[in-house]
Amino acid sequence: MIRVDNNGSSSALIQVRGVNKTYRRGGENIQVLQGLNLDVDKGDFVAFMGPSGSGKTTLLNLLGGLDVPTSGHISVDGDEITNMSSSKLTQWRARHVGFIFQMYNLIPVLTAFQNVELPLLLTKLSKAQRKQHVETALSVVGLSDRMNHYPRQLSGGQEQRVTIARAVVSDPTFLLCDEPTGDLDRKSATEIMELIEELVAKHGKTVLMVTHDPVVADRAHTTLHLEKGVLVEGGKLPQNAMAGGVA
Amino acid sequence: MKYSRLIFANLLRKKVRLILTIGSFAVALFLFAFLAVVKDAFGRGADVAGADRLVIINRTSIINTIPLSYRDKILRIPGVKAITHNNWFGGVYKDEKNFFPQFVIDPEAQRKVFPELIVPDDQWNAFLKDRQGAIVGARTAQRFGWKIGDRIPIKTTLYGGGAWEFNLDGIYHGKRPQDDETQFWFQWDYFEEKIPEGVKGQIGWYVLRLDSPDDAVRVAKAIDGEFANSPSETKTQTESAFAANWVKQFGNISFLILSIGVIVFFTLLLVTGNTMAISVRERTSELAVFKAIGYSDRAILFFVLAESLVIALIGGVLGLGLAMLAIPALGKALNGLLPALILAPAVLALGLVVAVAVGIVSGLLPGISAMRMRVVNALRRV
């Protein structure tokens, strides 16, 4: 269940409360996010849409602990991440967040297997355990037969599947997808979205996704729109957002 | 180590660049080893000099002679244990390129003054009985394939010129690897017999051995005082000071070598630092992904430093290995113009330490910049 108007307590997996984000550019303060509230429950699949510069990626970065809000609070599964030190946040990301990028961001000198293994090198798993996890993740994305291929030997869709395997291999709390189909043709995009849907439906993953593509967004349980830093459900601004921005 | 595959995969992504960077290290380390060996060879005289030996030369210059008659007066000075005298012969064997140092010696005293140069007793006794006898260092004997009993002609342009014939009666070895094994000694009596009348009774320099090294200053003052205001005033100094002054004639070798070494390593630092900086810049988005998925800043620094260290170590080992192969060959090619070129383990160890230091420093700046990189900004560059 996704709520964008809750500013009180809840038992949601992800809770965003009064988050503001301001950048300073050329001597000018640019407010990207304005008093954002959001609750996302475990197993939800949320799509964020909005025009360029509306703050979609900024929100994703904040939720993934890659950036910190100017003010406000974000907690995930009970962990308040806005007060964490940089090193704590790094450790937190390793345990809780799986990233899926538009440009795949695979390491070109590593095979698919080695790319997927990267998050596991940070754990105390043995080599045999790591191998088992990686093989499982690659089989989930249907690339068991491409384990020893380098990214340059894979199609765009296959590369994105490897990225998804890398994101899920350490069984994170939630997945963040930034335009996961943005660089793919329609057929590959459909396959990737089917895979993400499967992760939600079959494996109970929580997914937050940024996209420009309404067809892709339709796959999500809920689509939220960001307009000028304000979050709106189904494309309509909540009434009190018109007055102050905080729902 | 579970990260080694990652480090080597990153290193191998630009093979030509890797080979060139390792090559820079190898060349620099080879040069380092070679310069260190040459410096060591030039300074060897001072290093191997006996602390209990003094060298007495003519105050005017070493090419001016001193009367042999000084010997007995010097021996009477308290603290002097033994004294020998030498003359420079300046000859060549068969051809100009076959140069090596030949010294006229006092056979009675030479072994007492230079006990570290070992001649077997039977060979030495044969030498004492043979007016035309000669003793040669093992390196020179090996160089020309001489063996005991050989008749050896040495041509000189000094002392009336011509070829002098010698019988090889013995071969000496140094106790230590750094001892000079290139000298050729022959008897004073034979020399005195053949030289022109006007230079008879004149020696090139004395070398004396003291009862105690503590007596050096006192004995040196006493000797120079004894012959002050004489036609051949003396200059007495410790053997190490004499050797150091001899090397100074060629200029400040140590400074020259040190300067070249510093320039080479500074250049290497710039080259490697630049290479690592480019390598890190090319991988900005990849490093951002590492950070995004949970690799710490320290891990990122470790990856960059590990890469530059591996380059430094491989290059260093290659360069020093090359030096181990090439320096002995080079020593042979120099035909005894320098004392033995010895690549000491300490030089190899220092070379590796320097390589590692350059590796760390060159990786440090790009590593720190990668460590401080903000993931959000770096991912935006994709």
Interface residues (C-beta under 8 A of the other chain):
Chain A: N61 G64 L66 D67 S86 S87 T90 Q91 R93 A94 R95 F99 F101 Q102 M103 N105 I107 P108 V109 L110 Q114 L118 P119 L121 L122 K127 R166
Chain B: K2 Y3 R5 L6 A9 N10 L12 R13 S285 E286 A288 V289 F290 K291 A292 I293 G294 Y295 S296 D297 V375 V376 L379 V382
